[in-house]
C-alpha cells in the first residue's frame, strides 16, 4: 500500500498494484490534541507520510501550496 496526502485534506492509502483506494480519511476538521491547543487539518502537499515504530505520522495544513491552512500533526496506529 502507498500512503499519500492531498490538497483537499484527505489522507489516502492506495493499493500498490492497481491504484485503487483502500483507506481514506478526511482531515478537514478540528482534532482533540494531547496538549489542549486547538488544531485543525488542512491541505497536505509538503512532506509525505512517515511510518516509524508501527505508527503513521503526517502533518495536515502545513502545505507548500497553502490551499487550506491547518496546524495538526496526526498519528495513526492499528490497534
Beta strands, then each sheet from edge to edge (+ up, - down):
strand 1: 2-5
strand 2: 10-14
strand 3: 21-26
strand 4: 30-31
strand 5: 39-40
strand 6: 50-52
strand 7: 55-60
strand 8: 72-77
sheet 1: 1+ 2- 3+
sheet 2: 4+ 5-
sheet 3: 6+ 7- 8+
end
